[in-house]
Amino acid sequence: MKRLVYIAVLILTSCVGTDFVEVNYENIELLNPIQSLALGGNHLFETKYTSILGVEEQAIIYWESSNPSVATIDQNGLVNGVALGEVTITYSTNTIQRSITFEVAQTTIIDFQKTATLQGSGRYNASGTALLYKNDNDILILELSNDFDTDFALGTFVYLANSIDGQTVKSSGLDLGEITSGGAKSFNITNFNSAADLSTYKYIVILCKPAGITFGFGEFN
């Protein structure tokens, strides 16, 4: 008589499950956005183009003003303030388009902050807003909003990174430390990387560090 023996093996890990997320990294980043442009003044926009593979490349950028009577822009990205009012400048390639809206006013104000809206990755959840800015002492700060929330597991960390792939984030992102709850949080980025500025990192990532799984992310704009 043969006896069949079934053995069940239970493996406990910090994070479970794997998700395949197809990622398109293509992006145009405006490196020096403005809040307002002085009447009669000008500002040369600078951009960084990232291909679908996440590689920084040279690209032809096309510029367009929604209202040339308020502000004009040439194909080098040089914008001129013509009259008081609001205008939207669109910058694009053949495959991707972005825009910035600002006022033509009495003075030019350079934008010293970026925001990101968090979203879940795969079957995981994340929500809330991240604000990246420089304070009066030129310190780079990351703040998470009061309504920030995410899925949690043993070893949930906040990262800044240029990818949302979990293993890539784990190996090359900026580790800001472990979190165990939602809600408002603040991080002094300059303490972690003194050379970092507003354009150094593209994403905030909520990562299950032991398994290298992305729970959520947001792209800074």
C-alpha positions as CSV (number, residue, x, y, z in Angstrom):
1,M,0.0,0.0,0.0
2,K,1.4,3.3,-1.0
3,R,0.8,6.4,1.1
4,L,0.7,9.9,-0.4
5,V,2.1,12.5,1.9
6,Y,1.4,16.1,1.2
7,I,3.7,18.7,2.8
8,A,2.6,22.3,3.0
9,V,5.4,24.8,3.3
10,L,4.6,28.2,4.6
11,I,7.1,30.9,3.8
12,L,6.8,34.1,5.7
13,T,8.3,37.3,4.2
14,S,8.0,41.0,4.8
15,C,6.2,41.7,1.6
16,V,4.4,39.2,-0.6
17,G,3.3,39.1,-4.2
18,T,5.0,40.3,-7.3
19,D,3.5,42.7,-9.8
20,F,4.6,43.5,-13.3
21,V,4.0,47.1,-14.2
22,E,4.8,48.2,-17.7
23,V,6.5,51.6,-17.3
24,N,6.9,54.3,-19.9
25,Y,9.6,56.7,-18.6
26,E,9.3,59.3,-21.4
27,N,9.1,62.7,-20.0
28,I,10.0,66.4,-20.6
29,E,11.1,68.1,-17.4
30,L,11.1,71.9,-17.2
31,L,14.2,72.6,-15.2
32,N,13.5,76.3,-14.4
33,P,9.8,76.9,-14.1
34,I,8.4,80.3,-13.1
35,Q,5.4,81.6,-11.1
36,S,5.4,84.9,-12.9
37,L,7.2,86.8,-15.7
38,A,7.9,90.5,-15.5
39,L,6.1,92.7,-18.1
40,G,8.7,93.5,-20.8
41,G,11.1,90.9,-19.4
42,N,12.2,87.5,-20.8
43,H,13.1,84.0,-19.5
44,L,14.9,81.2,-21.2
45,F,13.2,77.9,-20.3
46,E,15.5,74.9,-20.0
47,T,14.3,71.3,-20.4
48,K,15.5,67.7,-19.9
49,Y,14.1,65.0,-22.1
50,T,14.0,61.3,-20.9
51,S,13.2,58.6,-23.5
52,I,10.8,55.8,-23.1
53,L,13.6,53.7,-21.7
54,G,14.4,56.2,-19.0
55,V,17.6,57.5,-20.7
56,E,18.3,61.2,-20.9
57,E,18.6,62.3,-24.6
58,Q,18.8,65.3,-26.8
59,A,15.4,66.1,-28.4
60,I,13.8,68.8,-30.5
61,I,11.3,70.7,-28.3
62,Y,8.5,72.6,-29.8
63,W,7.2,75.7,-28.0
64,E,3.8,77.4,-28.2
65,S,2.0,80.2,-26.4
66,S,-1.7,80.1,-25.7
67,N,-1.9,83.9,-25.9
68,P,0.9,85.6,-27.9
69,S,-0.7,89.0,-27.0
70,V,0.3,88.3,-23.3
71,A,3.6,86.4,-23.9
72,T,5.5,85.2,-26.9
73,I,7.9,82.3,-27.1
74,D,10.4,81.3,-29.7
75,Q,11.6,77.8,-30.6
76,N,14.6,78.1,-28.3
77,G,12.3,78.4,-25.3
78,L,12.8,82.2,-24.8
79,V,9.6,83.7,-23.5
80,N,8.8,87.4,-23.5
81,G,6.2,89.2,-21.4
82,V,4.1,91.4,-23.7
83,A,1.1,92.4,-21.6
84,L,-0.4,91.7,-18.1
85,G,-2.4,88.5,-17.9
86,E,-2.3,84.7,-17.8
87,V,-0.7,82.5,-20.4
88,T,0.0,78.8,-20.9
89,I,3.2,77.8,-22.6
90,T,3.1,74.3,-24.1
91,Y,6.4,72.4,-24.8
92,S,6.3,69.1,-26.7
93,T,8.1,66.5,-28.9
94,N,6.4,64.5,-31.5
95,T,5.1,62.0,-28.9
96,I,4.7,63.9,-25.5
97,Q,3.4,67.2,-24.4
98,R,3.6,69.3,-21.2
99,S,2.6,72.8,-20.3
100,I,3.1,75.5,-17.7
101,T,0.7,78.3,-16.8
102,F,1.8,81.6,-15.2
103,E,1.1,85.3,-15.0
104,V,2.8,88.2,-16.8
105,A,3.1,90.6,-13.9
106,Q,5.4,93.3,-12.5
107,T,8.2,90.9,-11.5
108,T,9.7,87.5,-12.5
109,I,9.4,84.9,-9.7
110,I,11.2,81.6,-10.2
111,D,9.3,78.6,-9.0
112,F,11.2,76.9,-6.1
113,Q,8.9,74.0,-5.6
114,K,7.4,70.9,-7.2
115,T,4.5,68.7,-6.3
116,A,3.7,65.0,-6.8
117,T,0.3,63.2,-6.5
118,L,0.8,59.7,-5.0
119,Q,-0.8,56.7,-6.6
120,G,-0.7,53.0,-6.0
121,S,1.5,50.6,-7.9
122,G,0.0,47.3,-9.2
123,R,-2.4,45.9,-6.5
124,Y,-1.0,48.2,-3.8
125,N,-2.5,51.6,-2.7
126,A,-1.0,55.0,-2.0
127,S,-2.6,58.5,-1.9
128,G,-1.8,62.0,-0.9
129,T,0.5,64.8,-2.0
130,A,4.2,65.3,-1.8
131,L,5.8,68.8,-1.9
132,L,9.4,69.3,-2.7
133,Y,10.8,72.8,-2.1
134,K,13.8,74.9,-1.0
135,N,13.3,76.9,2.1
136,D,14.8,80.4,2.9
137,N,18.0,78.7,4.0
138,D,18.4,76.9,0.6
139,I,17.6,73.6,2.3
140,L,15.7,71.1,0.1
141,I,12.6,69.8,2.0
142,L,10.1,67.0,1.2
143,E,6.7,67.2,2.9
144,L,3.9,64.6,2.8
145,S,0.4,65.9,3.2
146,N,-2.0,65.3,6.1
147,D,-4.0,62.9,3.9
148,F,-1.0,60.8,2.9
149,D,-1.7,57.1,3.2
150,T,-0.3,53.9,1.8
151,D,-0.3,50.1,2.2
152,F,2.2,49.1,4.9
153,A,4.3,46.0,5.6
154,L,7.4,45.3,7.6
155,G,10.0,47.6,6.1
156,T,8.1,50.3,4.3
157,F,10.4,53.2,3.3
158,V,10.2,56.6,1.6
159,Y,12.6,57.1,-1.4
160,L,13.4,59.7,-3.9
161,A,14.4,58.2,-7.2
162,N,14.5,58.4,-11.0
163,S,12.7,55.1,-11.5
164,I,9.7,53.4,-10.0
165,D,11.0,49.9,-10.5
166,G,11.3,48.5,-7.0
167,Q,14.7,46.9,-7.3
168,T,16.2,49.9,-9.1
169,V,14.8,52.2,-6.4
170,K,16.3,50.0,-3.7
171,S,19.7,49.9,-5.3
172,S,20.1,53.5,-6.5
173,G,17.4,55.7,-5.0
174,L,17.8,58.0,-2.0
175,D,16.6,56.2,1.1
176,L,14.8,58.7,3.5
177,G,14.0,56.2,6.1
178,E,11.2,53.8,7.3
179,I,7.6,54.9,8.0
180,T,5.0,53.1,10.0
181,S,2.0,55.3,9.6
182,G,0.3,57.7,7.2
183,G,-0.3,61.5,7.7
184,A,2.0,64.5,7.5
185,K,5.7,64.0,7.4
186,S,8.8,66.1,6.6
187,F,12.3,65.1,5.4
188,N,15.4,67.3,5.1
189,I,16.7,66.1,1.8
190,T,19.9,68.2,2.0
191,N,20.9,66.1,5.0
192,F,20.8,63.0,2.9
193,N,22.3,64.4,-0.3
194,S,23.8,67.9,0.0
195,A,24.1,68.2,-3.8
196,A,20.4,67.5,-4.5
197,D,18.2,70.1,-6.0
198,L,14.6,70.3,-7.4
199,S,15.6,68.5,-10.6
200,T,17.8,65.7,-9.1
201,Y,14.9,63.2,-8.5
202,K,11.9,62.5,-10.7
203,Y,9.8,60.4,-8.3
204,I,8.8,59.9,-4.7
205,V,8.5,56.2,-4.1
206,I,6.9,54.2,-1.2
207,L,8.9,51.0,-1.2
208,C,8.7,47.7,0.7
209,K,12.5,47.7,1.1
210,P,13.1,44.0,2.0
211,A,11.4,42.7,-1.1
212,G,12.1,45.7,-3.4
213,I,8.4,46.2,-4.2
214,T,6.9,49.6,-5.0
215,F,3.7,50.3,-3.1
216,G,3.2,53.7,-4.5
217,F,4.8,56.6,-6.3
218,G,4.3,60.2,-7.6
219,E,6.0,62.1,-10.3
220,F,7.2,65.6,-9.4
221,N,5.9,68.5,-11.6
